[in-house]
Amino acid sequence: MDSMSRHQGGYSSTVSITLWRDGQSIDVAQVGGDKLYFEQPIALQPGTYTLVRTVDGNGRTWTIDVGGEGVATDVLPFRTL
């Protein structure tokens, strides 16, 4: 059996990562280490945000502090509070 045959009928998780602040949501492409990655550059004001990661309908939240200077970037450092 080749590798393609073994993976048919497999399962892929549905994952979403979202930042929330003041009732506004911002989609995040990826989180790695202490950085947020976005599909395209975005300018976020420094401050406290809620990071929500949902996998197959099960969510987990973190309160984070986003640094930076409000300059558009596609990679942004943060720290968990």
Backbone bond lengths (Angstrom), bond angles and torsions (degrees), N, CA, C in turn:
res aa  C-N    CA-C-N  psi(-1)  N-CA   C-N-CA  omega(-1)  CA-C   N-CA-C  phi
1 M - - - 1.443 - - 1.531 108.17 -
2 D 1.337 116.96 130.88 1.455 119.48 179.63 1.532 110.54 -81.93
3 S 1.348 116.62 171.26 1.456 120.53 -174.98 1.524 112.65 -64.70
4 M 1.312 118.50 -30.89 1.467 120.74 178.34 1.525 110.72 -66.30
5 S 1.303 118.11 -40.19 1.457 121.87 -179.22 1.525 111.22 -64.51
6 R 1.301 116.97 -38.20 1.460 120.70 -178.03 1.513 112.51 -68.03
7 H 1.319 118.46 -25.56 1.452 120.98 -175.38 1.523 113.25 -97.11
8 Q 1.298 119.71 -4.16 1.458 120.78 177.50 1.514 108.46 -66.43
9 G 1.314 116.14 140.93 1.445 120.42 -178.79 1.521 111.88 78.52
10 G 1.336 117.22 13.81 1.457 121.95 179.58 1.521 111.14 -72.25
11 Y 1.287 115.60 -175.46 1.458 121.86 -175.80 1.522 109.94 -128.16
12 S 1.314 116.22 134.65 1.455 122.16 174.73 1.522 108.83 -119.93
13 S 1.301 116.71 128.43 1.462 121.15 178.58 1.519 110.43 -73.38
14 T 1.326 115.87 149.25 1.454 122.22 171.61 1.522 107.17 -95.98
15 V 1.337 115.90 118.32 1.460 121.26 -175.25 1.521 109.47 -124.06
16 S 1.330 115.98 136.59 1.463 120.44 171.01 1.519 108.49 -136.17
17 I 1.335 115.46 146.08 1.461 122.14 178.25 1.526 106.09 -130.46
18 T 1.324 115.46 124.93 1.461 120.63 -175.09 1.517 110.58 -136.65
19 L 1.323 116.15 139.66 1.459 122.69 171.33 1.520 108.27 -99.35
20 W 1.320 116.40 139.97 1.460 121.28 178.15 1.523 109.68 -126.08
21 R 1.329 114.90 138.47 1.465 121.30 172.98 1.516 107.98 -158.09
22 D 1.315 115.71 129.17 1.470 121.89 177.72 1.521 112.26 53.09
23 G 1.346 117.75 38.97 1.459 122.00 177.63 1.523 114.90 78.23
24 Q 1.312 117.39 1.45 1.464 121.87 179.99 1.524 109.33 -103.80
25 S 1.339 117.03 138.11 1.462 120.98 178.30 1.527 110.71 -108.59
26 I 1.323 114.53 148.08 1.463 122.02 179.62 1.531 107.11 -134.66
27 D 1.315 117.21 123.04 1.462 121.23 179.39 1.529 110.70 -72.47
28 V 1.320 115.34 136.64 1.462 123.02 177.61 1.523 107.08 -113.57
29 A 1.328 117.68 133.58 1.460 120.97 -179.69 1.523 111.67 -76.29
30 Q 1.345 116.59 -39.15 1.466 120.53 -174.73 1.520 109.52 -161.84
31 V 1.323 115.83 151.86 1.460 122.38 172.24 1.514 106.74 -122.12
32 G 1.321 116.69 131.05 1.456 120.06 178.54 1.508 110.25 -145.92
33 G 1.334 115.98 123.07 1.459 119.45 -178.55 1.509 109.32 61.62
34 D 1.284 116.38 -120.90 1.460 121.44 179.69 1.528 111.32 -113.37
35 K 1.332 116.16 35.25 1.465 120.89 -179.01 1.524 111.64 -132.60
36 L 1.321 115.41 145.02 1.461 123.52 171.69 1.518 107.42 -102.84
37 Y 1.325 116.78 136.52 1.463 122.16 179.14 1.521 108.80 -116.34
38 F 1.321 116.77 132.70 1.457 122.97 -178.73 1.527 110.27 -115.88
39 E 1.322 116.74 153.28 1.469 121.74 179.04 1.525 111.48 -62.27
40 Q 1.324 116.16 -34.30 1.456 120.76 178.30 1.525 108.38 -144.94
41 P 1.319 118.01 160.00 1.464 120.05 -177.52 1.528 112.38 -55.98
42 I 1.328 114.44 140.46 1.456 121.72 179.86 1.523 107.87 -140.34
43 A 1.325 116.81 144.36 1.467 121.70 177.52 1.525 108.15 -103.39
44 L 1.320 116.41 111.23 1.463 121.57 176.79 1.515 109.35 -108.54
45 Q 1.305 115.84 139.34 1.448 119.97 174.33 1.524 108.90 -73.69
46 P 1.313 118.43 139.33 1.459 120.38 176.07 1.527 109.92 -58.89
47 G 1.325 116.13 147.93 1.458 119.45 177.09 1.516 112.15 148.76
48 T 1.324 114.99 -166.16 1.457 122.43 -175.98 1.521 110.75 -92.55
49 Y 1.339 115.74 132.26 1.463 123.54 179.25 1.524 108.54 -131.64
50 T 1.328 115.77 161.95 1.459 121.55 170.12 1.516 107.68 -105.90
51 L 1.322 116.26 124.37 1.460 122.89 177.94 1.524 107.54 -100.52
52 V 1.333 116.58 124.44 1.461 121.61 -179.05 1.521 108.99 -119.14
53 R 1.336 115.90 122.82 1.459 121.57 174.54 1.522 107.54 -113.65
54 T 1.335 116.03 124.56 1.458 121.38 -179.89 1.523 108.68 -119.38
55 V 1.337 115.71 126.63 1.461 122.26 177.67 1.525 106.97 -123.20
56 D 1.326 115.97 116.82 1.466 122.00 -179.91 1.525 112.09 51.15
57 G 1.335 116.81 41.56 1.450 121.81 176.22 1.520 115.25 85.41
58 N 1.320 117.97 -5.29 1.465 121.91 178.93 1.518 109.45 -100.81
59 G 1.331 116.36 115.26 1.448 120.55 -175.41 1.508 114.04 -100.79
60 R 1.315 114.73 153.49 1.460 123.00 173.61 1.512 106.96 -138.49
61 T 1.330 116.75 140.41 1.462 120.18 -177.79 1.523 111.22 -122.85
62 W 1.324 114.26 151.09 1.453 122.83 174.31 1.518 107.64 -135.59
63 T 1.302 116.68 145.81 1.458 122.01 169.59 1.515 106.11 -94.00
64 I 1.328 115.76 126.40 1.465 119.98 -176.90 1.520 110.50 -128.84
65 D 1.305 114.69 158.43 1.455 122.24 174.48 1.524 107.35 -112.24
66 V 1.326 115.97 122.45 1.458 122.20 -179.83 1.520 108.50 -98.59
67 G 1.328 114.68 127.31 1.462 119.60 177.97 1.515 110.53 -90.71
68 G 1.278 116.07 -158.26 1.464 120.53 178.17 1.508 111.85 99.31
69 E 1.305 114.44 -175.52 1.458 121.32 -174.67 1.521 112.41 -123.89
70 G 1.331 117.95 18.40 1.450 120.41 -179.26 1.518 113.07 76.02
71 V 1.342 117.17 16.45 1.458 122.58 179.63 1.528 108.75 -91.71
72 A 1.327 117.61 140.14 1.466 121.54 -178.21 1.528 110.82 -62.91
73 T 1.332 115.22 128.74 1.459 122.25 177.67 1.520 109.31 -153.05
74 D 1.328 117.08 161.03 1.463 119.06 177.47 1.531 111.98 -104.29
75 V 1.351 117.47 -1.85 1.458 123.00 175.07 1.529 107.26 -133.15
76 L 1.322 116.25 125.84 1.459 120.07 -174.56 1.526 110.68 -133.24
77 P 1.336 118.25 128.43 1.456 119.88 178.66 1.540 110.76 -75.14
78 F 1.329 115.18 152.74 1.463 120.86 174.88 1.512 109.61 -149.68
79 R 1.331 115.35 167.14 1.459 119.52 171.82 1.529 107.88 -135.83
80 T 1.319 114.81 144.72 1.456 121.11 179.66 1.518 108.82 -80.02
81 L 1.325 115.95 135.47 1.481 120.26 178.95 1.506 110.63 -94.57
